Amino acid sequence: MTFRLTGARWAALVSAVALSTTLIPSAALGAGAAEDLSAPPSGRITLDVQTVNGSGCPAGTASVSMLPDNTGFKINYSNFRAEDGGTADPTAFRKNCQVNLNVHIPQGFTFAVARADHWGRLHLEAGATALERSNYYYQGSAENNFVDHAFTGPLSGTWRATDITPVAELVYSPCGETRNLNINSELRVNSGTSTGRNYISMRASDGEVYTLVQFQWKQC
């Protein structure tokens, strides 16, 4: 069963300002708020992964690749899972992963993060809760603002969370400068009053993408 985070399915939602960009759930936006993306530059754009750190992405368990059409990039995780209750490790209730990227921007262009989609699986018994939290910021910018997507059990199946930046509030990388992009994601689970084992994950399987970040391009 797939739980799309809209309407009454939401147990809680907190939207916060990331950088000076407001990232809010797609359900809260008017039609077409960040969907009309400018055409990306032609030619092949590459990115370099500078660091991948965190308890949710030990060495060798996360990979990043640019999309062939230059509209963004994808992150695959193989060990990003938080769990609590039952026989779970007491320290496993919170996992995080921070990816630091250098996107090689063609001369005369710049980009902003327009949208991010996260997929995963969860199992929450009655009384248990889970949280997916992300923020996106350029090197040298504030990193203490984020978007939360919360779940309350009983739920079991796949989930998807979408963060969209309204076009008027996009923040672009400064033209002519190299500013690494950071993507910081966190998963938490709390068994609460439940007695079983509960989890939330962003683990890749069957070739599926578990974080997809889309750019808005513009000319300088």
Residue pairs with C-beta under 8 A, 6 or more apart in sequence:
1 156
1 157
1 158
2 157
2 158
2 159
2 160
3 9
3 151
3 155
3 157
3 158
3 159
3 160
4 159
4 160
5 13
5 25
5 27
5 149
5 159
5 160
5 161
5 162
6 25
6 26
6 27
7 27
10 149
10 150
11 129
11 150
11 151
11 152
12 148
12 150
12 152
13 25
13 148
13 149
13 150
14 147
14 148
14 150
15 22
15 23
15 24
15 25
15 28
15 147
15 148
16 22
16 23
16 145
16 146
16 147
16 148
17 145
18 135
18 136
18 137
18 145
18 146
18 147
19 136
19 137
19 138
19 141
19 142
19 145
19 171
20 169
20 171
21 112
21 113
21 136
21 165
21 169
21 170
21 171
22 165
22 166
22 169
23 116
23 134
23 135
23 136
23 147
23 163
23 164
23 165
24 147
24 163
24 164
24 165
24 166
25 147
25 149
25 161
25 162
25 163
25 164
26 162
26 164
29 164
29 166
33 164
33 166
33 167
34 114
34 115
34 164
34 165
34 166
34 167
34 170
34 216
36 167
37 71
37 114
37 214
37 215
37 216
37 217
38 216
38 217
38 218
39 217
40 69
40 70
40 71
40 215
40 217
41 70
41 106
41 109
41 217
43 106
44 70
45 66
45 70
45 103
45 104
45 105
45 106
46 66
46 104
47 64
47 66
47 73
47 101
47 102
47 103
47 104
48 101
48 102
48 104
49 64
49 99
49 100
49 101
50 100
50 101
50 102
50 180
51 98
51 99
51 100
52 59
52 62
52 64
52 97
52 98
52 99
52 100
53 97
53 98
54 95
54 96
54 97
54 98
55 94
55 95
55 96
55 97
56 77
56 79
56 80
56 81
56 82
56 95
56 96
56 97
56 185
56 186
56 187
56 202
57 77
57 79
57 80
57 97
57 99
58 79
61 77
61 78
61 79
61 80
62 75
62 76
62 77
62 78
62 80
62 97
62 99
63 75
63 76
64 73
64 74
64 75
64 76
64 99
64 101
65 73
65 74
66 72
66 73
67 73
67 74
70 215
70 217
71 214
71 215
72 115
72 212
72 213
72 214
72 215
73 101
73 103
73 212
73 213
74 209
74 211
74 212
74 213
75 99
75 183
75 209
75 210
75 211
75 212
75 213
76 204
76 209
76 210
76 211
77 97
77 202
77 203
77 204
77 210
77 211
78 203
78 204
79 203
80 95
80 97
80 120
80 185
80 187
80 201
80 202
80 203
80 210
81 92
81 95
81 187
81 199
81 200
81 201
81 202
81 203
82 92
82 93
82 94
82 95
82 130
82 187
82 188
82 189
82 199
82 200
82 201
83 89
83 92
83 93
83 189
83 197
83 198
83 199
83 200
84 92
84 93
84 128
84 189
84 190
84 191
84 197
84 198
84 199
85 125
85 128
85 191
85 194
85 195
85 196
85 197
85 198
86 191
86 195
86 196
86 197
86 198
87 197
88 197
88 198
88 199
93 188
93 189
93 190
94 186
94 187
94 188
95 186
95 187
95 188
96 184
96 185
96 186
96 187
97 184
97 185
97 186
98 182
98 183
98 184
98 185
99 182
99 183
99 184
100 139
100 180
100 181
100 182
101 180
101 181
101 182
101 183
102 178
102 180
102 181
103 111
103 173
103 181
105 111
105 173
108 219
108 220
109 217
109 218
109 219
109 220
110 172
110 173
110 174
110 175
110 217
110 218
110 219
110 220
111 172
111 173
111 215
111 216
111 217
111 218
112 165
112 170
112 171
112 172
112 173
112 215
112 216
112 218
113 136
113 165
113 170
113 171
113 181
113 213
113 214
113 215
113 216
114 164
114 165
114 167
114 170
114 214
114 215
114 216
115 162
115 163
115 164
115 165
115 213
115 214
116 134
116 136
116 162
116 163
116 183
116 211
116 212
116 213
116 214
117 160
117 161
117 162
117 163
117 211
117 212
118 132
118 134
118 149
118 160
118 161
118 162
118 163
118 185
118 202
118 210
118 211
119 158
119 159
119 160
119 202
119 208
119 209
119 210
119 211
120 132
120 158
120 159
120 187
120 200
120 201
120 202
120 203
120 210
121 157
121 158
121 159
121 199
121 200
121 201
121 203
122 130
122 151
122 155
122 156
122 157
122 158
122 159
122 189
122 198
122 199
122 200
122 201
123 155
123 156
123 197
123 198
123 199
124 130
124 151
124 152
124 153
124 154
124 155
124 156
124 189
124 194
124 198
124 200
125 153
125 154
125 191
125 194
125 195
125 196
125 198
126 153
126 154
126 193
126 194
127 153
127 191
127 192
127 193
127 194
128 152
128 153
128 189
128 190
128 191
128 192
128 193
128 194
128 198
129 150
129 151
129 152
129 153
129 189
129 190
129 192
130 150
130 151
130 153
130 187
130 188
130 189
130 190
130 198
130 199
130 200
131 148
131 149
131 150
131 151
131 186
131 187
131 188
131 189
131 200
132 148
132 149
132 150
132 151
132 159
132 161
132 185
132 186
132 187
132 200
132 202
133 146
133 147
133 148
133 149
133 185
133 186
133 187
133 188
134 146
134 147
134 163
134 183
134 184
134 185
134 186
135 143
135 145
135 146
135 147
135 183
135 184
136 163
136 181
136 182
136 183
136 184
136 213
137 143
137 181
137 182
137 184
138 171
138 173
138 179
138 180
138 181
138 182
139 179
139 180
139 181
139 182
140 179
141 179
143 182
143 184
146 184
147 163
149 161
151 159
151 200
153 194
153 198
159 200
165 171
165 216
167 216
170 216
172 216
172 218
173 179
173 181
175 220
176 220
183 211
183 213
185 202
185 211
187 200
187 201
187 202
188 200
189 198
189 199
189 200
190 198
191 197
191 198
202 210
202 211
203 210
204 210
